Amino acid sequence: MASHNTDANCIFCKIIKGDIPSFKLIETENVYSFLDIGEKAHTVPTRCGSSLTPGFLFEGPIAKGHALAIPKYHGAKLHDVPDEHLGEILATLKKIAIAQGVENYNILQNNGKIAHQVVDHVHFHMIPKPSDSDKEGLVIGWPAQQADMAELKQLHEEIKGKL
């Protein structure tokens, strides 16, 4: 049985424990997945350990079938969660996408406030993209930059040296 780190003030830890109701999809020893209901459907503290204005956590699901998969181990960022607690997450999201019959979807995972992470518990979104419209699903505007090949080569060498 895996060891699970928890935070009594975390909304996702409360969902895993059953203190907050959810529309559970798949639960394994290390992963819990559920439909995104949005903060407006259930008002609770939105950040682990602090309270924010209700409605700040989610504006609601951004597409029909928007689901989350979270490790049962509480860690704020991806690098805070042991690998054994992450291994099943993509397989879980894949099963959910297949069950919904979605052809196009995004898998999203943010780390840190300035990277748009709102809940300080690692979580992955599976967001169906039913059409090329900006009215449903994830809408992304990448701030693309021209790559400097010499800088890119240097960065590559730095990263490879640390792996």
C-alpha positions as CSV (number, residue, x, y, z in Angstrom):
1,M,0.0,0.0,0.0
2,A,1.4,3.4,-1.0
3,S,2.0,6.1,1.6
4,H,-0.2,9.2,1.0
5,N,0.9,12.6,2.1
6,T,-2.2,14.8,2.8
7,D,-3.1,18.3,3.8
8,A,-6.2,18.7,5.9
9,N,-6.9,22.2,4.4
10,C,-6.6,21.1,0.8
11,I,-9.8,21.0,-1.4
12,F,-8.4,18.0,-3.4
13,C,-7.4,16.1,-0.3
14,K,-10.9,16.7,1.1
15,I,-12.4,15.4,-2.2
16,I,-10.2,12.3,-2.0
17,K,-11.2,11.7,1.6
18,G,-14.9,12.1,0.8
19,D,-15.4,15.2,2.9
20,I,-16.4,17.1,-0.3
21,P,-18.7,15.3,-2.8
22,S,-17.5,14.7,-6.3
23,F,-18.5,12.9,-9.5
24,K,-15.8,10.2,-9.2
25,L,-14.8,8.6,-12.4
26,I,-11.8,6.3,-11.6
27,E,-10.1,5.7,-8.3
28,T,-6.9,3.6,-7.9
29,E,-4.4,3.2,-5.0
30,N,-2.6,6.4,-6.1
31,V,-5.0,8.3,-8.3
32,Y,-8.4,9.9,-7.9
33,S,-10.3,11.3,-11.0
34,F,-13.6,13.2,-11.2
35,L,-15.6,15.6,-13.3
36,D,-14.8,19.3,-12.9
37,I,-17.9,20.8,-11.3
38,G,-16.5,24.3,-10.8
39,E,-16.3,26.3,-7.7
40,K,-19.8,27.9,-8.1
41,A,-21.3,24.4,-7.6
42,H,-19.7,24.0,-4.2
43,T,-18.2,26.8,-2.2
44,V,-15.2,25.8,-0.2
45,P,-11.7,27.3,0.5
46,T,-9.9,27.2,-2.8
47,R,-6.2,27.1,-2.0
48,C,-4.7,24.5,0.2
49,G,-4.4,26.2,3.6
50,S,-6.1,29.5,2.8
51,S,-9.4,30.9,1.7
52,L,-10.0,32.9,-1.4
53,T,-13.1,34.5,-2.9
54,P,-15.6,31.8,-3.8
55,G,-15.7,31.4,-7.6
56,F,-12.0,31.9,-7.9
57,L,-11.0,28.2,-8.1
58,F,-12.9,27.4,-11.3
59,E,-15.3,29.4,-13.4
60,G,-16.8,26.0,-14.1
61,P,-15.9,23.2,-16.5
62,I,-14.6,24.7,-19.8
63,A,-16.1,21.9,-21.8
64,K,-18.6,19.1,-21.4
65,G,-16.7,16.2,-19.9
66,H,-13.8,18.3,-18.4
67,A,-12.2,16.0,-15.9
68,L,-9.4,16.1,-13.4
69,A,-7.0,13.4,-12.3
70,I,-5.0,14.0,-9.1
71,P,-2.5,12.0,-7.2
72,K,-3.6,10.9,-3.7
73,Y,-0.2,12.1,-2.5
74,H,-0.4,15.8,-1.6
75,G,2.3,17.8,-3.4
76,A,2.0,21.4,-4.6
77,K,4.1,20.9,-7.8
78,L,4.9,18.0,-10.0
79,H,8.5,17.7,-8.6
80,D,7.0,17.5,-5.1
81,V,5.2,14.2,-5.9
82,P,7.1,10.8,-5.9
83,D,7.1,9.1,-9.3
84,E,5.1,6.1,-8.0
85,H,2.2,8.5,-7.4
86,L,2.3,9.9,-10.9
87,G,2.6,6.8,-13.0
88,E,-1.1,6.0,-13.4
89,I,-2.3,9.5,-14.1
90,L,-1.9,9.6,-17.9
91,A,-3.4,6.1,-18.3
92,T,-6.4,7.3,-16.2
93,L,-6.9,10.4,-18.4
94,K,-6.6,8.2,-21.5
95,K,-9.4,5.9,-20.2
96,I,-11.6,8.9,-19.5
97,A,-11.0,10.4,-23.0
98,I,-11.8,7.0,-24.6
99,A,-14.9,6.5,-22.4
100,Q,-16.2,9.9,-23.6
101,G,-15.4,9.2,-27.2
102,V,-13.5,12.5,-27.6
103,E,-11.3,12.8,-30.6
104,N,-9.7,16.1,-29.7
105,Y,-8.7,17.2,-26.2
106,N,-6.0,18.8,-24.1
107,I,-4.1,17.4,-21.1
108,L,-3.2,20.4,-18.9
109,Q,-1.0,20.6,-15.8
110,N,0.3,23.8,-14.3
111,N,3.0,24.3,-11.6
112,G,3.0,27.5,-9.6
113,K,0.9,30.6,-9.3
114,I,2.4,32.5,-12.2
115,A,1.9,29.4,-14.4
116,H,-1.8,29.6,-13.6
117,Q,-2.0,26.9,-10.9
118,V,-4.8,27.8,-8.5
119,V,-5.0,24.7,-6.2
120,D,-1.7,23.9,-4.6
121,H,-2.1,20.1,-5.1
122,V,-0.8,18.6,-8.4
123,H,-3.7,18.0,-10.8
124,F,-4.1,17.2,-14.5
125,H,-7.1,18.4,-16.6
126,M,-8.5,16.4,-19.5
127,I,-10.4,19.0,-21.5
128,P,-12.4,17.9,-24.5
129,K,-12.2,20.2,-27.5
130,P,-15.4,19.5,-29.5
131,S,-14.8,22.1,-32.2
132,D,-12.3,24.7,-33.4
133,S,-14.4,27.4,-31.9
134,D,-13.1,29.5,-29.0
135,K,-16.5,29.0,-27.2
136,E,-15.8,25.6,-25.7
137,G,-12.6,23.8,-24.6
138,L,-9.2,25.2,-23.9
139,V,-8.1,28.2,-25.9
140,I,-4.4,28.8,-26.2
141,G,-2.4,31.7,-27.5
142,W,1.3,30.8,-27.4
143,P,3.6,33.8,-27.2
144,A,6.0,32.1,-29.7
145,Q,9.5,33.5,-30.1
146,Q,12.2,33.0,-32.7
147,A,14.8,30.5,-31.4
148,D,18.5,31.5,-31.4
149,M,20.2,28.2,-32.3
150,A,23.4,29.0,-30.4
151,E,21.5,29.8,-27.2
152,L,19.3,26.7,-27.8
153,K,22.4,24.5,-28.2
154,Q,23.9,26.0,-25.0
155,L,20.7,25.4,-23.1
156,H,20.5,21.8,-24.4
157,E,24.0,21.1,-23.1
158,E,23.2,22.6,-19.7
159,I,20.0,20.5,-19.3
160,K,21.6,17.3,-20.6
161,G,24.5,17.8,-18.2
162,K,22.0,17.7,-15.3
163,L,19.9,14.8,-16.4
